[in-house]
Amino acid sequence: MQKALFLDRDGIINIDHAYVYEIEKFEFTEGIFELLRFFRTKGYIFFIVTNQSGIGRGYYSEDDFQVLTSWMLDELRKENIDIVSVHHCNHAPEEKCNCRKPETGMIDEILSKNTIDLKNSWLMGDKQSDIDLAHNVNIINTIAIGERDIVNSLYSFKTILECKLFLEENQVIIKS
């Protein structure tokens, strides 16, 4: 079974400028490449799970999201970082779907196609719904990033870079 790092997109992979769907407005978060390389050296594979209610609200289209996602994955590959798959919820919150975090639909889909060791996997997000999703699928290793008050996260850091330095210095991640 594979260990995985499940990542939110906006606020983790990129700076959250609210409803980011254009390449020119997409900025990678400082330290994200280094953090992902660190996890990769420990034997982790990567999945992105992201709520994209801007699609359901009509702010941008599914095609806009897919174009940006393709570009983002290419940029990550240039940094020798491979994402197994990107899963997104395109519904507005009032649609009450089973894929919008903290509901488990995106992780359920990943688990239907991959054999993942959830006990030794991690989920990283910047919102309470990310951490709640982790708990809803029994991922106990959670990292909250940012200034928000997020409860029930195993670790909390203001920045990705701070997180990476802590994990490295404290050898928190088990070696592969």
NORHUPE-V928881 format. One record per backbone hydrogen bond with DSSP energy under -0.5 kcal/mol. NH is the residue of the N-H (numbers start at 0). CO is the residue of the C=O. Records with the same first field share a line. If there is no record, write none. Layout:
# NORHUPE-V928881
NH: CO ; CO
This chain:
# NORHUPE-V928881
1: 114
2: 42
4: 44
5: 3 ; 121
6: 4 ; 46
7: 123
10: 13
11: 8
12: 7 ; 8
13: 8
14: 26
16: 14
20: 18
24: 21
25: 22
26: 24
28: 12
31: 28
34: 30
35: 31
36: 32
37: 33
38: 34
39: 35
40: 36
41: 37 ; 38
42: 39
43: 38
44: 2
46: 4
47: 84
48: 6
49: 86
51: 88
54: 51
55: 51
56: 52
57: 54
58: 53
59: 53
64: 60
65: 61
66: 62
67: 63
68: 64
69: 65
70: 66
71: 67
72: 68
73: 69
74: 70
75: 71
76: 72
77: 73
78: 74 ; 75
79: 76
80: 75
81: 79
83: 45 ; 81
84: 45
86: 47
88: 49
89: 87
94: 91
95: 92
102: 99
104: 97
107: 103
108: 104
109: 105
110: 106
111: 107
112: 108 ; 109
113: 109
115: 113
116: 1
117: 115
119: 116
120: 117
121: 3
122: 140
123: 5
124: 142
129: 126
130: 126
131: 127
132: 128
133: 129
134: 130
135: 131
136: 132 ; 133
137: 134
138: 133
139: 137
140: 120
141: 139
142: 122
143: 154
144: 124
145: 156
149: 147
154: 141
156: 143
160: 29
162: 158
163: 159
164: 160
165: 161
166: 162
167: 163
168: 164
169: 165
170: 166 ; 167
171: 166
